[in-house]
């Protein structure tokens, strides 16, 4: 059997060959931290394999607000995390330019807040090395017309937005280019041990149920909130705190700068612009581990996000909500904080040899998207120490694929579609690698997704080069189905393109039904007005015309 590898050409991995290949490092988890760790390990010359139970960014990495954090939010309560955030913020602006938009951010004080907090906030930011500039409210309104005009104070900080899907994909690609092997849709079901040492992992294919083993000298648990379960399989305890955060996506880009409330962290205190939309969030609620694989956003959470979000930007009151979604923060447990807001976002790296007497096993957790690269560096440093490798980390200096500074303009701009927002579309998604997208005729130049300006050529590029096996993979690589209609027509076109590659019509019908169901899951909590009309039309199209009545193979749901 051939596993689903990142680049589907000459370097596919046959699972039957893996047991005969011993790795230096096995990495569990395909979020930003796991992908960054695979990149770092591979760049230091370690024989590396990353194993992900679903698709890249299927967890918290793909379920956040996409904030390029300045660290200002944590400057008072968690200055160490704040300092880490601003340092990594500046690094990502250099190494991941095609994933980042440098918008800057405003922390606003409203009449119901207090300027005393703003004064302390500015001082705390500056102590952490975060540029914090107090602005006149009139100047802030001129800079960001969408901001609440009732503000009585405002501070400008170096926030921005980052696309976690592009960022993770770029790290995976960098890992592959440096020799790492990537396996997705394989779940860890146990560990191979020799006495008190982990020497490998046992995995099971999500597609076929086939079980096999992978052997390595060091195993790094980078599974986020699921790291709790992975550690249990290894016989050690990592106490995680599953803090659910709900968010809302609005149908167009209301603000061009990040807008934050200048107060103690609370629900719905940030509005982040990204691509053609904006996101308001988040809530923070502790949930049981039994709910982390399938979370529903509740009506009360939607009401709260809207009610508080309107205070950031009154335009939200009459803007269409596209969908609701939620992620789970990988926090280290605390029995004294029911919301999780006071728990440090600091990096936690556990050497289970010194902590639990279990050699060859490391857990990297905590942190946040903003500090994924540093988390990877910390974990890789420890792995290298165990392996006797002295090569230093270079991930802060070497740009990610797509952000190379010396790319020729004709290569970078070979396949760019300008959006009405004057933002860069395909160049933004693939950066300097856009030149690898080649349309040989008009049919390949045609748009498969009008909302997000995804062409047939770009979709084909993703299918062939960016590890796309199904429609949800394709959405994460290209934004297909993320626009106003939420996959109403482009889903069918995408399924048609995928069918060209695997020639399995039934699988594509199941995939199509699963994709539409996944879109519905996010639209259901906000199903009123135009969204309700859109859903009714989509239902008529796919159930009435195409006969997809929802009775599809359930194993395709969790993609």
Helices and strands as residue ranges (DSSP letters): H 15-18, E 22-28, H 32-43, E 48-51, G 60-62, E 67-68, G 72-74, H 79-95, G 97-99, E 100-101, E 105-109, H 115-127, E 132-135, H 137-143, E 153-157, E 160-162, H 164-177, E 181-183, E 186-194, E 197-205, E 211-221, G 224-226, H 227-234, E 240-250, E 258-261, E 270-274, E 277-281, E 285-286, G 289-291, H 299-312, G 314-318, E 321-332, E 347-351, H 352-356, E 361-366, G 369-371, H 372-387, H 409-412, H 426-430, G 431-436, H 442-445, E 447-449, E 454-455, H 456-465, H 471-478, H 490-502, H 505-523, G 524-526, H 529-539, I 540-545, G 554-556
